[in-house]
């Protein structure tokens, strides 16, 4: 009974420390993001004023008066007052309204229009890349030194070194243009097609997903493969694997229960972090394919200096990454009790 009570206390303290640290990281990251965004050259009001002056010949004073009437943000306030107002709005669950991308529209409405597409495309690509990487990695480790192993390591290293957006451009040029399927490499679905839960729309969505999916998998599978191969080789040298073989256990059971499971454990932290970054999308890849996702929204908000949208997207990314790391810590604390005792 005392042991159980002491264990609950240790677990409770561990969870409390981790949650408290996660909250501190979110506040710190939000503060740094807030400051960096406002240190960027130009601002949404200046951009709007310049547009009005060049397009309609308005004077600077008239254009500024119009901007202040349209926009809900006052950049003339001292930065510390803006920051206090920003934190107060976050605590109330109010992320504000878009300044320039969709003036007056609540940010959550803007983000919710793009977020499902990012979750759909990046999550499918991430899990496909992860499964492909660990499968090929463990196969290469069992064939270490062979031609297969050397080819896998070489190709994985090369594809990992090439930026994802460059792979996307190559796919557009050599596949989209050459084979006349460039229209399937722009947007999340064909223009003029009404979204709906029907076979035509679903097929069209997956056809448009093919290019971003291929680009993401090609640019990330190599990292999973090389990590899994290295972990598998390390596990193969452990004494418990040798003992299992000496006992005459089937090779299939050894690969799954003794080698594969233990080799995959270190990759869960990386997978958890990657899951957090799903909410941020893949900005450059989404821009290459003009894919409707949070990454493209972030790119547009940076170009338009839409501070409110930028803050909301960065906040969502921060929270998702911190929570995914917290989840990884909790999983490890269950798998290995020494983690929560030592943490």
Secondary structure, DSSP 8 states (H G I E B T S, - for coil): -HHHHHHHHHHHHHHHHHHHHHHHHHHHHHHHHHHHHHTSSS-HHHHHHHHHHHHH---HHHHHHHHHHH-S--TTS-HHHHHHHHHHHHHTT---B-SSSSTTSBHHHHHHHHHHHHHHHHHHHHHHHHHHHHHHHHHHHHTTTSHHHHHHHHHHHHHHHS-HHHHHHHHIIIIIITTT-GGGGSSSS-TT----SSHHHHHHHHHHHHHHHHHHHHHHHHHHHHHHHHHHHHHHTSHHHHHHHHTT--HHHIIIIIIIHHHHHHHHHHHHHHHHHGGG--HHHHHHTT--SHHHHHHHHHHHT-HHHHHHHHHHHHHHHHHHHHHHHHHHHHH-HHHHHH-
